[in-house]
């Protein structure tokens, strides 16, 4: 059959094809308009703030994940936590709860609805709004992490320091390496004394043996501590003992003839030490300290001083 349009006669099949094409164009245009309208429509959820990483087992300020967003109007809200990848709901934090417009704040402890700790990995909040009949997967990912970083001491020393400001053995330097970024500190006898800025994978810690400007003479237990972004804490496998001193004597009892030479081996980084033997005093080189013994027989006290620290030895003078 032949259809007539004006003076043009077209087959019916051609007319149907043209009509279909026009219908598709109209549908595409309509879809485009709807899409553009949806783009211009404000989202009912705004101001999203979600914790990036946390550790439910750290016992610290980052033991819970915070999920926060703002509603543009009142609605019934269901808030789920879903596993990234599989999309399975692992925890329902709000179930069709009537929520007023404004900010919504919810915390998640890293556990499922039965109270079981979930495996480490990425999770995402999912919000369902009954009034809009829509579900929103928030773009923010929450990383559940319960594994502490590993700390390796690469090099450390010296383990005896003398903070007397002569430029020699003034401080201990500890070079370390981490398995993941973390805040690193140095604990001295259980108290944090040094805290590094940033979270480098490898760096060094230094301590000059002073607290508040005062030298902490004696022996101290040093531990390198690392805390990752989730709050997990790790300590170096082995604590080390640091000795802080200005001066020490390798012997504390001497026997010498009257008027003879007394050789006193002194352990110090200082180039000069002050000394007192009986009523006599002076300064001298400590490696070793060589003194003239008193001529009279008897027992004398030898005092050697570097800075604020003094050490003592007993000298017995014989004939």
C-alpha positions, 0 to 999 in steps of 0.5 A: 500500500502507498501512503500519500503526504502532499505530493510525496508518496512514502512507504508505510515502513519508512513512516514508522521508522521516522516516527520511532526515531522522533519518539526516541529523540523526544524520550532522550530529551525528556530524560536529559531534562529530568537529569538536569532538574535532578542535578539542580535539585539540592541533595537532602543530605549535606555536610557529611563528616565521617571518620576515615580510620579507627581502631575499636581495640585501641582504648583511645579517643579513636576507638569509635567511628563518627558518622555525621551529616545534615538533613535538609528536612525532617524524615525517617532515617535508616543508617546502615554500615555496609562492607565495601566491595560486597555491599552487605549490611554489617550493622544498622545504627538507625532503623526508620528513626524519626529525625528532625532537620539539622545535624545527625551524629552517630557513632559506630564501635566496629561491631555487628548487630550481635556485638561481634568485632568485624574484620579489618577493612573498609566500610561505608555508611548508607543512608535511607530516607523514607520521605524521599524514597531514596538510598544514599551511599555516602562517599566517605570510607571508614577503615577499621584497623586493629593491627599496630605498626611494627617498629624496627630500630635501625641504629642507636647510640651512644648508650652513655652520654655526657650532656656537659655541652662540650660537644662530645657524646651530648645526646643519644640518637635512635634511628627507626623504621615503621611498617606504616605511617605513625606518630613516634615518641621516646619514653624515658622511664615510662614518661614521654620525653620526645615526640616527633612531628608528622608520621614518617616511615623512617626517621630519628629520635634524639634525647640530650639527657635533660628534663627542663634543662636539668641533666637526669644523671643515672641510668634510664630505660628507653622505649620507642613507641609508635601510634598509627592513625587508627590509634593502635600502639606498638613498642620497640621489641626491646627496651634499652638502658641509657647512662647519663653522666658527667664524670665517673671513676673506674676505681674508688679505692687507691693505695699510694706511697707518701709523696708518690704519683697517684694515677686516677682513671676518670670516665668523662667526655670533658677535657678538664676536671676539677679535683680536691685531695685533702686540703689541695685542689686544682684542675687537670686532664682526666685521661688519667688524672695524675696527682701528687699524693700527700706526704703524710700517712693517712686516709684522704678523700679525693673528689672529682667534679665536672659541671654539677656532678661530683664523684668520690674515691678513698686514698690511703697513703702509706710509707 
